[in-house]
Amino acid sequence: MAPPRTAIFYKTHPGGMPAIEDMSRTTGARFFVDSTADGASDAAGYGQTPDEPFATIDFAVGKCTASRGDIIYVGPGHAENLVGATSLVVDVAGVSIIGLGSGALRPRLTYTTAAAATISVTAANCRLENLWLVSAFTNGVTIGISAGALADGLVLKDIVMQESLATQEFLIGVNIAAACHDVTIDGFQFHGVVGGTDSSCIVFAGASDRHVVRNAFMHGDWSGAVLESDTAASLSILYENITYYQDDAAAGLGVDTSDTSTGLMINCQGLAKKEGVEGFTGNIMAYSQCYCTNVVNKQGFLLPVADA
């Protein structure tokens, strides 16, 4: 009879140090990535302990097994450059990439040498958490995080996106493909730079049922909507505690939702600088405590108007 598995589990690794692991979160494998560790290497025998970690996240993803609940822990202060479309491809289902550290110690991924540099998620039920993403490519990064049609169940938790200059920007911050359902974006921050050619911060490119965006703060200058989900009807969606500052007076769109989508917007506030723009749209969405203004230093209006 096999011994019972408890929350604390002792595991040996051929050619490496043994590890005592916390099994309370998952019974999958754990891998460690940390560019600050001496001798970090994308090589056999590494990645099993924090003392001998992998050097890059993409290499660690390649060591995971689909749908097992594997976790990749990214060490505090880890720094990595994303230089192309395949620099970080999350293509193994059920993988969680968890950044460790807070404030400036959060793992930092910098987009440096190509417009096509991106984090591409192509497998289902993956999670990215506590990562700081910086756009530093002149002429702009086309898409910061790209979720494909098969990336259902994606969770983006406590992700920060930062633009360096008006010429070094995320043209689209996060793009969710049509038919990618059950996506959750929670604790999201976007710190943009006025000017440039940003298109939208978060885009749902087509129908995406049951997606949730909550606890988000977005400040930037977009020629389209800050949060765009107006292409096709999405069912049972939730936008909660969203705050945005849309600095583009020529467009000024805020949360732009399809008139055939269903769901709820609750406790959302925004500045949309284009005069006359409502800030929150979607004709059959339900609303509670959503406010918008077109002018700085003025209180927002309750929108849509209150039910009589």
C-alpha positions in Angstrom: 0.0 0.0 0.0 1.4 3.4 -1.0 2.0 5.9 1.8 -0.6 8.7 1.9 0.3 12.0 0.3 0.2 15.0 2.6 0.5 18.7 2.0 4.3 18.4 2.6 5.9 15.9 0.1 9.5 14.8 -0.1 10.7 14.2 -3.7 14.1 13.2 -5.1 15.4 14.3 -8.5 17.9 12.2 -10.5 21.2 14.2 -10.6 19.8 17.0 -8.5 19.0 18.0 -5.0 15.9 16.5 -3.2 13.0 18.8 -2.6 10.3 19.1 0.0 7.2 20.4 -1.8 3.9 21.8 -0.7 1.2 19.7 -2.3 -1.7 21.7 -1.0 -2.0 23.7 -4.3 -1.4 21.0 -6.9 0.0 17.5 -7.2 1.8 18.5 -10.5 5.5 19.1 -10.9 7.2 22.3 -9.8 9.9 24.1 -11.8 11.9 27.2 -10.9 13.2 30.0 -13.1 15.5 32.7 -11.8 18.1 34.7 -13.9 19.6 36.2 -10.7 20.7 32.8 -9.4 24.4 31.8 -9.8 24.6 29.2 -12.5 21.0 29.3 -13.7 20.8 27.2 -16.9 18.4 25.9 -19.4 20.0 22.4 -19.2 19.3 19.0 -17.9 19.4 18.6 -14.1 18.3 22.2 -13.5 15.0 23.8 -12.7 14.0 21.4 -9.9 15.1 23.6 -7.0 15.5 27.4 -6.4 19.2 26.9 -6.0 19.7 25.5 -9.5 16.9 27.1 -11.6 16.2 27.4 -15.3 17.3 30.7 -16.9 14.1 31.3 -19.0 10.4 30.7 -18.6 9.8 29.3 -22.1 12.3 26.5 -21.4 10.5 25.7 -18.2 7.2 25.5 -20.1 8.7 22.9 -22.4 9.4 20.7 -19.4 5.8 20.7 -18.2 3.2 18.0 -18.8 -0.2 18.9 -20.1 -3.2 19.0 -17.7 -1.2 17.9 -14.7 -1.3 21.2 -12.9 2.4 22.0 -13.2 3.6 25.2 -11.7 6.6 27.4 -12.8 7.8 29.7 -10.0 9.7 32.7 -11.3 12.1 34.1 -8.7 12.1 37.7 -7.3 14.2 40.0 -9.5 14.1 37.7 -12.5 14.7 39.7 -15.7 14.2 38.4 -19.2 14.0 39.9 -22.7 11.3 38.9 -25.1 12.8 39.3 -28.6 10.3 37.6 -30.9 7.0 35.8 -31.5 8.3 32.6 -29.9 10.2 34.0 -26.9 7.5 32.8 -24.6 4.9 30.4 -25.8 2.6 28.9 -23.2 1.6 25.8 -25.2 1.1 23.2 -22.4 -2.4 23.0 -21.0 -2.9 23.6 -17.3 0.4 25.3 -16.6 0.7 28.1 -14.0 3.5 30.7 -14.2 3.7 32.4 -10.8 6.0 35.4 -10.3 7.5 35.7 -6.8 8.3 39.0 -5.1 6.5 42.3 -4.7 7.0 45.9 -6.0 10.2 46.3 -8.1 11.2 42.7 -7.2 8.4 41.2 -9.4 9.8 39.3 -12.3 10.2 41.7 -15.2 9.9 40.7 -18.9 11.0 43.4 -21.4 10.0 43.5 -25.0 13.1 44.7 -26.8 13.9 44.0 -30.4 10.8 43.2 -32.4 7.2 44.3 -32.9 6.1 40.7 -33.0 7.6 40.0 -29.5 4.7 38.7 -27.4 3.6 36.2 -24.7 1.6 33.7 -26.7 -0.9 31.5 -24.9 -2.1 28.7 -27.1 -3.2 26.0 -24.6 -6.2 25.8 -22.2 -6.5 26.4 -18.5 -3.2 28.3 -18.0 -2.4 31.0 -15.5 0.0 33.9 -15.5 0.4 35.7 -12.2 2.4 38.6 -10.7 4.5 39.5 -13.8 5.7 43.0 -14.8 5.8 43.5 -18.6 7.7 46.5 -20.1 7.5 47.6 -23.7 10.9 49.0 -24.9 10.8 48.4 -28.6 10.8 51.5 -30.8 7.7 51.7 -33.1 5.8 49.6 -30.6 4.9 46.0 -29.7 1.9 44.7 -31.7 0.4 42.6 -28.9 1.7 42.2 -25.3 -0.2 39.1 -24.4 -1.9 37.0 -27.1 -4.5 34.3 -26.2 -5.4 32.0 -29.0 -8.8 30.4 -29.7 -7.7 27.2 -27.7 -6.6 29.1 -24.6 -10.0 28.7 -22.8 -9.9 29.2 -19.1 -6.9 31.6 -19.2 -6.3 33.5 -15.9 -4.2 36.7 -15.9 -3.7 37.7 -12.3 -1.9 40.8 -11.0 -0.3 41.6 -14.3 1.4 45.0 -14.8 2.1 46.4 -18.2 4.2 49.5 -18.6 5.2 51.6 -21.6 8.6 53.2 -21.7 8.0 56.0 -24.2 5.4 57.2 -26.7 7.4 55.5 -29.3 7.9 52.3 -27.3 4.4 51.1 -26.5 2.0 48.2 -26.5 -0.3 48.8 -29.5 -2.6 46.3 -27.9 -2.0 45.2 -24.4 -4.0 41.9 -24.2 -5.7 40.3 -27.2 -8.2 37.4 -26.6 -9.1 35.5 -29.8 -12.7 34.8 -30.8 -14.1 31.6 -29.2 -11.6 31.7 -26.3 -14.0 31.4 -23.4 -13.9 31.5 -19.6 -11.1 34.1 -19.5 -10.4 35.9 -16.2 -8.3 39.1 -15.9 -8.0 40.2 -12.3 -5.8 42.8 -10.7 -4.6 44.2 -14.1 -2.7 47.4 -14.4 -1.7 49.3 -17.5 0.6 52.4 -17.3 0.7 54.0 -20.7 2.4 57.1 -22.2 0.4 59.9 -23.8 0.9 60.1 -27.6 1.9 57.4 -29.9 -0.3 54.9 -31.8 -1.8 52.6 -29.2 -5.0 50.9 -30.4 -6.7 49.3 -27.4 -5.7 48.1 -24.0 -7.7 44.9 -23.7 -9.4 43.4 -26.8 -11.8 40.5 -27.0 -11.6 40.0 -30.8 -14.8 38.0 -31.1 -17.4 36.1 -29.0 -15.8 35.1 -25.7 -18.5 33.8 -23.3 -18.2 34.0 -19.5 -15.1 36.2 -19.5 -14.4 38.4 -16.4 -12.4 41.6 -16.1 -12.2 42.9 -12.5 -10.1 45.1 -10.4 -8.4 46.8 -13.4 -6.7 50.2 -13.7 -5.8 51.4 -17.2 -4.2 54.8 -18.0 -3.2 55.6 -21.5 -3.9 57.0 -24.9 -5.8 54.7 -27.3 -7.3 55.4 -30.7 -9.9 52.7 -30.1 -11.6 51.6 -26.9 -9.8 51.0 -23.6 -11.6 47.7 -23.2 -13.0 46.5 -26.6 -15.5 43.7 -26.9 -17.9 45.0 -29.5 -17.2 42.6 -32.4 -19.6 39.9 -31.5 -22.0 38.9 -28.8 -20.5 37.4 -25.7 -22.7 35.8 -23.1 -22.7 36.1 -19.3 -19.7 38.5 -19.0 -18.7 40.5 -15.9 -16.8 43.8 -15.7 -16.3 44.8 -12.1 -14.2 47.6 -10.4 -12.7 48.8 -13.6 -11.1 52.3 -13.6 -9.6 53.9 -16.7 -8.2 57.2 -17.9 -8.6 57.5 -21.7 -6.4 60.4 -22.8 -7.3 60.4 -26.5 -9.7 63.2 -27.2 -10.1 62.2 -30.8 -11.5 58.8 -29.9 -12.0 58.7 -26.2 -13.9 55.3 -26.1 -14.0 53.6 -22.8 -15.6 50.1 -22.3 -17.1 49.3 -25.6 -19.3 46.2 -25.6 -21.4 44.6 -28.3 -25.1 45.6 -28.2 -26.0 41.9 -28.2 -23.7 40.9 -25.3 -25.2 39.9 -22.0 -23.7 40.4 -18.5 -23.1 43.0 -15.8 -20.9 46.1 -15.3 -20.6 47.0 -11.7 -18.7 49.8 -9.9 -16.8 51.0 -13.0 -15.5 54.5 -13.4 -13.7 56.3 -16.2 -12.5 59.4 -18.0 -13.1 59.4 -21.8 -11.8 62.7 -23.2 -13.9 62.7 -26.4 -16.9 65.0 -25.7 -20.2 63.1 -25.8 -18.8 59.6 -25.4 -20.7 57.7 -22.8 -17.8 55.7 -21.6 -19.7 52.4 -21.1 -21.7 50.8 -23.9 -23.7 47.7 -24.5 -27.5 48.0 -24.9 -28.6 44.8 -23.1 -25.9 44.7 -20.4 -27.0 45.3 -16.8 -25.3 48.2 -15.0 -24.8 49.2 -11.4 -22.9 52.3 -10.1 -20.9 53.1 -13.3 -19.7 56.7 -13.8 -18.0 58.5 -16.6 -16.8 62.0 -17.4 -15.4 63.6 -20.5 -13.6 66.4 -18.6 -10.8 66.3 -16.1 -11.5 67.9 -12.7 -15.2 67.2 -13.1 -17.3 64.5 -11.3 -18.6 61.8 -13.6 -22.2 61.1 -14.6 -24.1 58.0 -13.6 -24.3 56.1 -16.9 -26.5 54.8 -18.2 -29.2 56.9 -16.6 -30.8 55.6 -13.4 -33.9 53.5 -13.6 -37.0 55.5 -12.7 
